[in-house]
Amino acid sequence: MRLTLQTFLSLDGVMQGPGGPDEDRDGGFTLGGWSFPYGDEDSGAAVAGWFAQASAFLLGRRTYEIFSGYWPRVTDPAHPIASKLNALPKYVASATLASAQWHNSSVLGGDIAAEVARLKEQPGNELQVHGSGELAQTLIDHDLIDEYRLFFVPVHLGPGKKLFRDGARPAALRLAQATTTRSGVIVASYEPAGPVRPGSYDLPGQP
């Protein structure tokens, strides 16, 4: 399976608490729910299209707990997101969660990078990560992400957890696709493109 990561980002790279005020208050974060005013039919269609490609989900503990508290209550079998999340396998990366009660869920322990590499070898289309900021750091550090799918929301937040944090492994990305929603969100997909390739704008022959 290909591993794809989907997340909302502010223009200054914050991914913390996009969905609601109490989603993630770590570090005294008070701006939770910042993506809500920009949700529209365009972004909903993009999300539904991505979920249609899922074969399994990989989630961090916090995201798993948020999802498992909400999506099992959406019982419409035609719902493009709930139908996938409630039925497909869900793997939770956590060192503290003892068990996962949501249907078809299991906890990954030990060496998360090795466990994820093993999951990627299984047949299927996409192993999808949604949000899951702490897990994303591990996946980035071990070069396990095959595609980044990012919603750039037109806000800047200042403090907050970022997707690409200080100390992250340097790497180049290639833009695979980009669209803009009517609310001003840039929906962009990036694929790994090898190492960063530095250059210079100095004029030839100049010291």
C-alpha positions, 0 to 999 in steps of 0.5 A, a space after each residue: 500500500 502507498 502511505 498518504 498523509 492528509 492534513 489541514 495547514 495554516 499558511 505558517 504551517 500549523 496543523 494543531 486543532 483545525 477541527 474544534 476548540 477542544 481538539 488539541 489545547 497542548 501548549 495553551 493553544 487557543 485557536 482550535 477550529 480555525 479551519 471550520 469557516 473555510 469548509 465548503 463543497 469543494 473541500 468536501 469533495 476533495 476529502 471524499 475523493 481521497 477517502 474513496 482511495 483508502 484501503 486502511 487507516 493509520 492514526 495517532 492516539 489523539 486523532 484516533 480518540 477524536 475519530 472514534 468518538 464521532 464517526 461511529 455515530 454517523 451510520 449512513 452507509 452512503 456517507 463517503 467518510 463514515 462508511 470507510 472509517 467504520 468498516 476498514 482496518 484502523 491501526 493506532 500508533 500509541 505507546 500508551 493505548 492498551 486496546 482499541 474498541 472501534 470496529 476493526 481497530 488494532 494498536 501498533 506498539 514497539 518500533 512504529 517505523 518498522 510496523 508501518 513499513 510492514 503495513 506498507 508491504 501488504 496488498 491494497 491501495 492506500 494506507 491513509 494518515 489523517 492529522 496525527 501530528 506526532 505520528 507524522 513526525 516519525 513517518 517524515 523522519 523515516 521517509 515513509 510517506 509516499 504522498 502529502 495531501 495538504 489543505 492550505 487554509 488562508 490563516 496564519 496562527 503563530 504558535 502551534 504544532 507544525 507538520 514540518 518541525 525544527 529538526 525534521 529531515 530535509 527533503 525535496 517534494 514535487 507538486 503532483 496536483 493543486 486546486 483552489 476551493 471557492 473559500 480560498 483553500 489551496 488543496 495540494 498534493 506533493 510526492 517525495 523528490 529526493 534530497 534538497 538540491 541547493 544552488 546559487 543565483 551568483 553570477 558566473 565567474 563572480 567570487 
